[in-house]
Amino acid sequence: MASRGGPRAAGTDGSDFQHRERVASHYQMSVTLKSEIKKLIYTHVVIWLLLLAQMVVGHLKLLPHDRVAMPYQWEYPYLLSILPSLLGLLSFPRNNISYLVLSMISTGLFSIAPLIYGAMEMFPMAQQLYRHGKAYRFIFGFSAVSVMYLVVVVAAQVHGWQLYYSKKLLDSWFTSTQEKKKK
């Protein structure tokens, strides 16, 4: 090894210590997973804002009901799904495990559960649309049940991937915690 301004040690050119300059894999994994989760959270925020806009337009009667239908019952509890996303974002700066765990649990409660309820609530209307071709609610000319089922499918995928990546991130953080305890 060489000192800052002095001669190098005999028999080395200084490149034999480059292996120490690599970033540990669990730190690389943490950065990658945080990035993916942030993308999913931003996608969730877009879905959330669209549902909020539909609710505001429906309740304030800014457009006629044949243009934008009144919201289904599952949409109201789904508005709470922004809380798990905020907890997830708060867990990132200091790798706060407890916030991430709370985010994962509340994602199931405030995001996944309303989506399941929504799929069950809208099923009779979807069945009627499929069998008889009759739709009673519309969103900009499309049957509301079709549009909302599309929202449910996309939101379920977003939250599913968010939970998957959060679990992997949690595992990554536990790996780094275990390695610190070994030292």
MIDOMI-566008 format. One record per residue (C-alpha): residue number from 1; residue in three letters; x, y, z. Coordinates in nm, 2 decimals. Layout:
<sites>
SITE    i   aa      xx      yy      zz
SITE  NUM  ALA       X       Y       Z
...
</sites>
This chain:
<sites>
SITE    i   aa      xx      yy      zz
SITE    1  MET    0.00    0.00    0.00
SITE    2  ALA    0.12    0.35   -0.06
SITE    3  SER    0.09    0.65    0.16
SITE    4  ARG   -0.07    0.96    0.02
SITE    5  GLY    0.25    1.13   -0.09
SITE    6  GLY    0.52    0.87   -0.03
SITE    7  PRO    0.65    0.57   -0.21
SITE    8  ARG    0.45    0.25   -0.28
SITE    9  ALA    0.52   -0.06   -0.09
SITE   10  ALA    0.76   -0.29   -0.26
SITE   11  GLY    0.60   -0.55   -0.49
SITE   12  THR    0.27   -0.39   -0.54
SITE   13  ASP    0.12   -0.14   -0.78
SITE   14  GLY   -0.18   -0.06   -0.55
SITE   15  SER   -0.44   -0.25   -0.76
SITE   16  ASP   -0.44   -0.56   -0.54
SITE   17  PHE   -0.69   -0.40   -0.30
SITE   18  GLN   -0.97   -0.33   -0.56
SITE   19  HIS   -1.17   -0.63   -0.43
SITE   20  ARG   -1.23   -0.43   -0.11
SITE   21  GLU   -1.39   -0.15   -0.30
SITE   22  ARG   -1.70   -0.35   -0.42
SITE   23  VAL   -2.03   -0.28   -0.26
SITE   24  ALA   -2.18   -0.57   -0.06
SITE   25  SER   -2.46   -0.75   -0.25
SITE   26  HIS   -2.73   -0.68    0.01
SITE   27  TYR   -2.66   -0.31   -0.02
SITE   28  GLN   -2.69   -0.32   -0.40
SITE   29  MET   -3.01   -0.53   -0.36
SITE   30  SER   -3.15   -0.27   -0.11
SITE   31  VAL   -3.10    0.02   -0.35
SITE   32  THR   -3.25   -0.17   -0.65
SITE   33  LEU   -3.55   -0.29   -0.45
SITE   34  LYS   -3.62    0.06   -0.31
SITE   35  SER   -3.62    0.20   -0.66
SITE   36  GLU   -3.87   -0.07   -0.78
SITE   37  ILE   -4.09   -0.01   -0.48
SITE   38  LYS   -4.09    0.37   -0.54
SITE   39  LYS   -4.20    0.31   -0.90
SITE   40  LEU   -4.49    0.09   -0.77
SITE   41  ILE   -4.58    0.35   -0.51
SITE   42  TYR   -4.59    0.62   -0.77
SITE   43  THR   -4.81    0.40   -0.99
SITE   44  HIS   -5.04    0.34   -0.69
SITE   45  VAL   -5.06    0.72   -0.63
SITE   46  VAL   -5.18    0.76   -0.99
SITE   47  ILE   -5.45    0.50   -0.95
SITE   48  TRP   -5.55    0.65   -0.61
SITE   49  LEU   -5.58    1.00   -0.77
SITE   50  LEU   -5.80    0.87   -1.05
SITE   51  LEU   -6.03    0.70   -0.80
SITE   52  LEU   -6.04    1.02   -0.59
SITE   53  ALA   -6.12    1.23   -0.90
SITE   54  GLN   -6.40    0.99   -0.99
SITE   55  MET   -6.54    1.02   -0.64
SITE   56  VAL   -6.52    1.40   -0.63
SITE   57  VAL   -6.68    1.43   -0.97
SITE   58  GLY   -6.95    1.18   -0.88
SITE   59  HIS   -7.04    1.34   -0.55
SITE   60  LEU   -7.01    1.70   -0.65
SITE   61  LYS   -7.21    1.63   -0.97
SITE   62  LEU   -6.95    1.81   -1.18
SITE   63  LEU   -7.05    1.59   -1.48
SITE   64  PRO   -7.38    1.41   -1.54
SITE   65  HIS   -7.42    1.06   -1.39
SITE   66  ASP   -7.43    0.91   -1.74
SITE   67  ARG   -7.07    1.04   -1.80
SITE   68  VAL   -6.92    0.95   -1.46
SITE   69  ALA   -7.10    0.70   -1.23
SITE   70  MET   -7.12    0.73   -0.86
SITE   71  PRO   -6.84    0.53   -0.69
SITE   72  TYR   -6.88    0.17   -0.57
SITE   73  GLN   -6.87    0.10   -0.20
SITE   74  TRP   -6.52   -0.06   -0.21
SITE   75  GLU   -6.37    0.26   -0.33
SITE   76  TYR   -6.42    0.44    0.00
SITE   77  PRO   -6.20    0.21    0.21
SITE   78  TYR   -5.95    0.19   -0.07
SITE   79  LEU   -5.88    0.56   -0.02
SITE   80  LEU   -5.70    0.46    0.30
SITE   81  SER   -5.45    0.26    0.08
SITE   82  ILE   -5.23    0.58    0.05
SITE   83  LEU   -5.12    0.52    0.41
SITE   84  PRO   -4.92    0.20    0.35
SITE   85  SER   -4.75    0.37    0.06
SITE   86  LEU   -4.65    0.66    0.28
SITE   87  LEU   -4.52    0.43    0.55
SITE   88  GLY   -4.32    0.25    0.29
SITE   89  LEU   -4.16    0.57    0.17
SITE   90  LEU   -4.08    0.67    0.53
SITE   91  SER   -3.90    0.34    0.59
SITE   92  PHE   -3.65    0.40    0.31
SITE   93  PRO   -3.41    0.68    0.44
SITE   94  ARG   -3.29    0.49    0.75
SITE   95  ASN   -3.39    0.14    0.65
SITE   96  ASN   -3.66    0.14    0.92
SITE   97  ILE   -3.77   -0.22    0.95
SITE   98  SER   -4.07   -0.15    1.17
SITE   99  TYR   -4.22    0.10    0.92
SITE  100  LEU   -4.17   -0.14    0.63
SITE  101  VAL   -4.34   -0.42    0.83
SITE  102  LEU   -4.63   -0.18    0.91
SITE  103  SER   -4.65   -0.09    0.55
SITE  104  MET   -4.67   -0.45    0.44
SITE  105  ILE   -4.94   -0.54    0.70
SITE  106  SER   -5.15   -0.23    0.62
SITE  107  THR   -5.12   -0.29    0.24
SITE  108  GLY   -5.31   -0.61    0.30
SITE  109  LEU   -5.57   -0.44    0.51
SITE  110  PHE   -5.62   -0.11    0.33
SITE  111  SER   -5.53   -0.21   -0.03
SITE  112  ILE   -5.58   -0.58   -0.10
SITE  113  ALA   -5.89   -0.63    0.11
SITE  114  PRO   -6.09   -0.35   -0.05
SITE  115  LEU   -5.99   -0.48   -0.39
SITE  116  ILE   -6.11   -0.83   -0.31
SITE  117  TYR   -6.44   -0.68   -0.17
SITE  118  GLY   -6.47   -0.47   -0.48
SITE  119  ALA   -6.43   -0.77   -0.71
SITE  120  MET   -6.71   -0.95   -0.52
SITE  121  GLU   -6.93   -0.64   -0.50
SITE  122  MET   -6.91   -0.58   -0.88
SITE  123  PHE   -6.94   -0.94   -0.98
SITE  124  PRO   -7.33   -0.95   -1.02
SITE  125  MET   -7.31   -0.64   -1.24
SITE  126  ALA   -7.03   -0.79   -1.44
SITE  127  GLN   -7.23   -1.11   -1.48
SITE  128  GLN   -7.53   -0.91   -1.60
SITE  129  LEU   -7.32   -0.72   -1.84
SITE  130  TYR   -7.17   -1.04   -1.98
SITE  131  ARG   -7.50   -1.24   -2.00
SITE  132  HIS   -7.74   -0.97   -2.11
SITE  133  GLY   -7.53   -0.69   -2.24
SITE  134  LYS   -7.69   -0.44   -2.00
SITE  135  ALA   -7.49   -0.18   -1.81
SITE  136  TYR   -7.64    0.08   -1.58
SITE  137  ARG   -7.34    0.28   -1.48
SITE  138  PHE   -7.10    0.44   -1.72
SITE  139  ILE   -6.76    0.62   -1.71
SITE  140  PHE   -6.72    0.83   -2.03
SITE  141  GLY   -6.93    0.59   -2.24
SITE  142  PHE   -6.77    0.27   -2.11
SITE  143  SER   -6.95    0.04   -1.86
SITE  144  ALA   -6.83    0.13   -1.51
SITE  145  VAL   -6.80   -0.23   -1.41
SITE  146  SER   -6.56   -0.30   -1.69
SITE  147  VAL   -6.35    0.01   -1.62
SITE  148  MET   -6.34   -0.07   -1.25
SITE  149  TYR   -6.25   -0.43   -1.30
SITE  150  LEU   -5.96   -0.31   -1.50
SITE  151  VAL   -5.86   -0.08   -1.22
SITE  152  VAL   -5.89   -0.37   -0.97
SITE  153  VAL   -5.67   -0.59   -1.18
SITE  154  VAL   -5.40   -0.33   -1.22
SITE  155  ALA   -5.41   -0.22   -0.86
SITE  156  ALA   -5.39   -0.58   -0.74
SITE  157  GLN   -5.08   -0.64   -0.95
SITE  158  VAL   -4.92   -0.32   -0.82
SITE  159  HIS   -4.99   -0.41   -0.46
SITE  160  GLY   -4.88   -0.77   -0.51
SITE  161  TRP   -4.55   -0.67   -0.66
SITE  162  GLN   -4.51   -0.40   -0.39
SITE  163  LEU   -4.56   -0.67   -0.12
SITE  164  TYR   -4.32   -0.91   -0.30
SITE  165  TYR   -4.04   -0.64   -0.33
SITE  166  SER   -4.10   -0.53    0.02
SITE  167  LYS   -4.05   -0.88    0.15
SITE  168  LYS   -3.73   -0.91   -0.05
SITE  169  LEU   -3.62   -0.57    0.08
SITE  170  LEU   -3.69   -0.68    0.44
SITE  171  ASP   -3.48   -0.99    0.39
SITE  172  SER   -3.20   -0.78    0.25
SITE  173  TRP   -3.22   -0.55    0.56
SITE  174  PHE   -3.21   -0.85    0.79
SITE  175  THR   -2.91   -0.98    0.61
SITE  176  SER   -2.72   -0.66    0.67
SITE  177  THR   -2.84   -0.65    1.03
SITE  178  GLN   -2.72   -1.01    1.09
SITE  179  GLU   -2.38   -0.93    0.94
SITE  180  LYS   -2.34   -0.63    1.16
SITE  181  LYS   -2.42   -0.84    1.47
SITE  182  LYS   -2.15   -1.10    1.37
SITE  183  LYS   -1.88   -0.84    1.37
</sites>
